[in-house]
């Protein structure tokens, strides 16, 4: 699943924009960074309401969401 695909999923009801510190921001509040299973929160740790959407993981925890779960929104 590409970043563009994930960004387009919630667009019908929310404003989605690219962000300079994360991959994108929804409704000027919630930030998402997309990466592989080894990606850390280092890039977005100082940002409130930020989440990692990671590929190749089955279960999320804290602010980590499996990338495949975005497919359930489609």
N, C-alpha and C positions, 0 to 999 in steps of 0.2 A: 504494500500500500504506500503510495507516494505522499509526501507532505501536502501537495496540492489537493489530493483526494481527501485527506483528513480535514483540511481547512474548509473545503466546500460542504462538508456534511452538515454543520449547524448554520450555514449561511441564511437559510430561509427565515429564521426567526431571530437571528442575532447578527451583530456587526462583527466581522472578522477582519483583522489587519495584520500585516507583518510587523514584527517588533525588532528593535535593534539589539536587544539582549537575549531574546528567546526567538523561537521560530514564528510564533504568532500570538496575538492577544484577542480575546473575545470580549465584546462589550466594554472595552477600555478597562477591564478589571482582571480577568483570568488569563494567565500566561501558560503556554505550552511549549515545551522543548521536546523534539522527537529525536530518537536515536536507537542504537542497538542495545543489547542487554548489558553491555559494559559501560554505558553512558552514566555519568554521575550528575548529581545536582549542583556541582561546583559552579557551573555557568549561571545558574538562576537562584542560588542559595540565598542571596540577599534580597530577592524579590518576593513580596507578599503574593498570596494566591497564585503560586506557580506550581506546575505539575510536569512530570516527565511522562511521555508516552513512549514506551519501549517495545521494540520488536524482540522476538525470541524469548519472551517470558510468558508463563502461563497465568500467574497470579500477581496482582498488584498489592502494594502495602504503602501506608502513609500517603505520600504525594506521588506515587508511581502507579501508572495505569498501563496494562498490557495494550499494545497497539491494536491487536485484533478486536478489542472491545469497541473501538470506534466503528468497526464494520456493522455492529448491531444497531447503530443509529441510521444506517442507510435505508 
